[in-house]
Amino acid sequence: MDAIDYCANKVATQGTPGYYVVLFQPPPVRAALVALRALERELSDVAELCTDQAVAQRKLNYWQQELHSNSTLASHPVTRA
């Protein structure tokens, strides 16, 4: 599974609002929208699902490092996309 497929599975499952938002966009725009929505989902999952503040802080620190890294050094599919 490549990075865009990972992102699409995260946010644009067929029949969901996210799917229809990107469905009729040109491929480059579609890929960018899917990647941004997947990042949004990843970050909101930290806020919604982490009950331990220390765990949430570590996850947010991880995302901060990912977002500041060079795209060739990114390890998460969302940041590679």
Rosetta constraint file for C-alpha pairs under 8 A:
AtomPair CA 1 CA 5 HARMONIC 5.98 0.50
AtomPair CA 1 CA 6 HARMONIC 6.48 0.50
AtomPair CA 2 CA 6 HARMONIC 6.33 0.50
AtomPair CA 2 CA 77 HARMONIC 7.46 0.50
AtomPair CA 3 CA 7 HARMONIC 6.30 0.50
AtomPair CA 3 CA 77 HARMONIC 4.45 0.50
AtomPair CA 3 CA 78 HARMONIC 6.30 0.50
AtomPair CA 3 CA 80 HARMONIC 6.24 0.50
AtomPair CA 3 CA 81 HARMONIC 5.21 0.50
AtomPair CA 4 CA 8 HARMONIC 6.04 0.50
AtomPair CA 4 CA 31 HARMONIC 6.53 0.50
AtomPair CA 4 CA 34 HARMONIC 7.34 0.50
AtomPair CA 4 CA 35 HARMONIC 6.80 0.50
AtomPair CA 4 CA 77 HARMONIC 7.50 0.50
AtomPair CA 4 CA 78 HARMONIC 7.62 0.50
AtomPair CA 4 CA 81 HARMONIC 5.66 0.50
AtomPair CA 5 CA 9 HARMONIC 6.09 0.50
AtomPair CA 6 CA 10 HARMONIC 6.26 0.50
AtomPair CA 6 CA 77 HARMONIC 6.59 0.50
AtomPair CA 6 CA 78 HARMONIC 7.49 0.50
AtomPair CA 7 CA 11 HARMONIC 6.37 0.50
AtomPair CA 7 CA 12 HARMONIC 7.74 0.50
AtomPair CA 7 CA 34 HARMONIC 6.03 0.50
AtomPair CA 7 CA 35 HARMONIC 5.68 0.50
AtomPair CA 7 CA 37 HARMONIC 7.92 0.50
AtomPair CA 7 CA 38 HARMONIC 5.25 0.50
AtomPair CA 7 CA 77 HARMONIC 7.29 0.50
AtomPair CA 7 CA 78 HARMONIC 6.13 0.50
AtomPair CA 7 CA 81 HARMONIC 7.73 0.50
AtomPair CA 8 CA 12 HARMONIC 4.80 0.50
AtomPair CA 8 CA 13 HARMONIC 6.70 0.50
AtomPair CA 8 CA 34 HARMONIC 5.89 0.50
AtomPair CA 8 CA 35 HARMONIC 7.69 0.50
AtomPair CA 8 CA 38 HARMONIC 7.47 0.50
AtomPair CA 9 CA 13 HARMONIC 5.68 0.50
AtomPair CA 10 CA 38 HARMONIC 5.99 0.50
AtomPair CA 10 CA 41 HARMONIC 7.66 0.50
AtomPair CA 11 CA 18 HARMONIC 5.91 0.50
AtomPair CA 11 CA 19 HARMONIC 7.31 0.50
AtomPair CA 11 CA 34 HARMONIC 6.98 0.50
AtomPair CA 11 CA 37 HARMONIC 6.46 0.50
AtomPair CA 11 CA 38 HARMONIC 5.75 0.50
AtomPair CA 11 CA 41 HARMONIC 7.30 0.50
AtomPair CA 12 CA 16 HARMONIC 6.45 0.50
AtomPair CA 12 CA 17 HARMONIC 7.54 0.50
AtomPair CA 12 CA 18 HARMONIC 4.74 0.50
AtomPair CA 12 CA 19 HARMONIC 4.07 0.50
AtomPair CA 12 CA 20 HARMONIC 7.80 0.50
AtomPair CA 12 CA 22 HARMONIC 7.89 0.50
AtomPair CA 12 CA 34 HARMONIC 7.11 0.50
AtomPair CA 13 CA 18 HARMONIC 7.31 0.50
AtomPair CA 13 CA 19 HARMONIC 5.77 0.50
AtomPair CA 14 CA 19 HARMONIC 5.55 0.50
AtomPair CA 14 CA 20 HARMONIC 7.94 0.50
AtomPair CA 15 CA 19 HARMONIC 6.33 0.50
AtomPair CA 15 CA 20 HARMONIC 7.32 0.50
AtomPair CA 16 CA 20 HARMONIC 6.78 0.50
AtomPair CA 17 CA 21 HARMONIC 6.24 0.50
AtomPair CA 18 CA 22 HARMONIC 6.70 0.50
AtomPair CA 19 CA 23 HARMONIC 5.94 0.50
AtomPair CA 20 CA 24 HARMONIC 7.55 0.50
AtomPair CA 22 CA 30 HARMONIC 5.33 0.50
AtomPair CA 22 CA 33 HARMONIC 6.82 0.50
AtomPair CA 22 CA 34 HARMONIC 7.22 0.50
AtomPair CA 23 CA 30 HARMONIC 7.31 0.50
AtomPair CA 25 CA 29 HARMONIC 5.99 0.50
AtomPair CA 25 CA 30 HARMONIC 5.32 0.50
AtomPair CA 26 CA 30 HARMONIC 5.92 0.50
AtomPair CA 27 CA 31 HARMONIC 6.11 0.50
AtomPair CA 28 CA 32 HARMONIC 6.35 0.50
AtomPair CA 29 CA 33 HARMONIC 6.11 0.50
AtomPair CA 30 CA 34 HARMONIC 6.08 0.50
AtomPair CA 31 CA 35 HARMONIC 6.15 0.50
AtomPair CA 31 CA 81 HARMONIC 7.74 0.50
AtomPair CA 32 CA 36 HARMONIC 6.18 0.50
AtomPair CA 32 CA 81 HARMONIC 7.72 0.50
AtomPair CA 33 CA 37 HARMONIC 6.06 0.50
AtomPair CA 34 CA 38 HARMONIC 6.06 0.50
AtomPair CA 35 CA 39 HARMONIC 6.24 0.50
AtomPair CA 35 CA 78 HARMONIC 5.97 0.50
AtomPair CA 35 CA 79 HARMONIC 7.85 0.50
AtomPair CA 35 CA 81 HARMONIC 5.80 0.50
AtomPair CA 36 CA 40 HARMONIC 6.21 0.50
AtomPair CA 37 CA 41 HARMONIC 6.14 0.50
AtomPair CA 38 CA 42 HARMONIC 6.13 0.50
AtomPair CA 38 CA 78 HARMONIC 6.47 0.50
AtomPair CA 39 CA 43 HARMONIC 6.21 0.50
AtomPair CA 39 CA 78 HARMONIC 6.11 0.50
AtomPair CA 39 CA 79 HARMONIC 7.73 0.50
AtomPair CA 40 CA 44 HARMONIC 6.05 0.50
AtomPair CA 41 CA 45 HARMONIC 5.96 0.50
AtomPair CA 42 CA 46 HARMONIC 6.68 0.50
AtomPair CA 43 CA 47 HARMONIC 6.77 0.50
AtomPair CA 43 CA 60 HARMONIC 7.50 0.50
AtomPair CA 43 CA 63 HARMONIC 7.94 0.50
AtomPair CA 44 CA 48 HARMONIC 6.00 0.50
AtomPair CA 45 CA 49 HARMONIC 5.43 0.50
AtomPair CA 45 CA 50 HARMONIC 7.57 0.50
AtomPair CA 46 CA 50 HARMONIC 5.47 0.50
AtomPair CA 46 CA 56 HARMONIC 5.91 0.50
AtomPair CA 46 CA 59 HARMONIC 6.97 0.50
AtomPair CA 46 CA 60 HARMONIC 7.37 0.50
AtomPair CA 47 CA 56 HARMONIC 7.14 0.50
AtomPair CA 50 CA 55 HARMONIC 6.82 0.50
AtomPair CA 50 CA 56 HARMONIC 5.59 0.50
AtomPair CA 51 CA 55 HARMONIC 7.98 0.50
AtomPair CA 51 CA 56 HARMONIC 7.62 0.50
AtomPair CA 52 CA 56 HARMONIC 6.32 0.50
AtomPair CA 53 CA 57 HARMONIC 6.10 0.50
AtomPair CA 54 CA 58 HARMONIC 6.27 0.50
AtomPair CA 55 CA 59 HARMONIC 6.23 0.50
AtomPair CA 56 CA 60 HARMONIC 6.15 0.50
AtomPair CA 57 CA 61 HARMONIC 6.05 0.50
AtomPair CA 58 CA 62 HARMONIC 6.14 0.50
AtomPair CA 59 CA 63 HARMONIC 6.34 0.50
AtomPair CA 60 CA 64 HARMONIC 6.16 0.50
AtomPair CA 61 CA 65 HARMONIC 6.27 0.50
AtomPair CA 62 CA 66 HARMONIC 6.17 0.50
AtomPair CA 63 CA 67 HARMONIC 6.03 0.50
AtomPair CA 64 CA 68 HARMONIC 6.26 0.50
AtomPair CA 65 CA 69 HARMONIC 6.07 0.50
AtomPair CA 66 CA 74 HARMONIC 5.91 0.50
AtomPair CA 66 CA 75 HARMONIC 7.37 0.50
AtomPair CA 66 CA 76 HARMONIC 7.49 0.50
AtomPair CA 66 CA 79 HARMONIC 6.64 0.50
AtomPair CA 67 CA 74 HARMONIC 7.99 0.50
AtomPair CA 67 CA 79 HARMONIC 6.64 0.50
AtomPair CA 69 CA 73 HARMONIC 6.21 0.50
AtomPair CA 69 CA 74 HARMONIC 6.07 0.50
AtomPair CA 70 CA 74 HARMONIC 6.38 0.50
AtomPair CA 71 CA 79 HARMONIC 6.80 0.50
AtomPair CA 71 CA 80 HARMONIC 5.74 0.50
AtomPair CA 72 CA 80 HARMONIC 7.33 0.50
AtomPair CA 74 CA 79 HARMONIC 5.97 0.50
AtomPair CA 74 CA 80 HARMONIC 5.74 0.50
AtomPair CA 75 CA 79 HARMONIC 7.32 0.50
AtomPair CA 75 CA 80 HARMONIC 7.06 0.50
AtomPair CA 76 CA 80 HARMONIC 6.31 0.50
AtomPair CA 77 CA 81 HARMONIC 6.04 0.50
